Amino acid sequence: DTSSDPSDIPSQIMSLKTLGNAAFTSADYPLSITHYTSALSLVASSSLTLSPLYAPIYANRSAAYLATKRWVAASWDAQCAARADPKYWKAHWRHGLALMSMAPRIERSKTAVDAFRRARELCPEGKRGEVDEMVARAETRLREGKDRVPMPPQCQQS
């Protein structure tokens, strides 16, 4: 019962996060999404403010959405994680990954480049090479114009 003791809500949230992490590690992504969603629902229904403490829950649910190819949901949760903690590098990283997984569009590539650059500023040294690779991929996609949507034939000048 999550409504019994309001002072216990933070520990209930962290317990649900732990369950979500265990499900994710076992590749049970739908179950991990359920646990992370329950944790975030507790945050939303309580008087707790969205603090940096909860950014990893959004980022972890974003990772589960990425694993299930739910790109828009992954992008949204990554953005929520970044709003909760602008210095949490994984939030920016997962936002970029989600955008690069969607159908190419110029604005998505621009935003992915920005997200990956921000992740590079914040990530641990050991992750820098991987982040640099994704910055380069996003920049290349943008530069090559692979995001351009061709003009429908009926709209082209003859």
C-alpha positions, 0 to 999 in steps of 0.5 A: 500500500503506497498511501500508508505513510507519506514519509515513506514515499521516497523509500517506496520510490527507490524500491520501485526503481530497484525493481525496475533496474532488476527487470531491465537487467533481466531484459524484461523491459515491459516490467521495468517500464511498469516499475519505473512508471509506478515510481514516477507516479508516486513522485507525481502524486506526492508533494515531492518536487521533481529533484535530481534524485529522480532523474535516473528513474526517467533516464532508466525508463527512457533506456527501457523504451529505447530497448523496446523501440519506443523512440518518442517515449524514450525521447520524452523521458530523457527530456524529463530526466534532463529537466530534473537534473540538467547535469545528468549526462545519461539524460542527454545521451538517451535523448540523442539516441532516441532522436537518432533512432527516429525517422530522419528529420533536420530538426531531430539531427540538430537536437541530437547533435546538441544532446550528444555535445551536452552529454560529452561535456558531462560524461565520465572520461571513459565514455567520451569516445562512445559519445564522440562517435555519436556526435560525429554520426549525428553531425554527419547525418545533418551535414549530408542532408539525409534528413531532407524530406523530398518535395512531393512530385506534384509540388516540384516545378517542371 
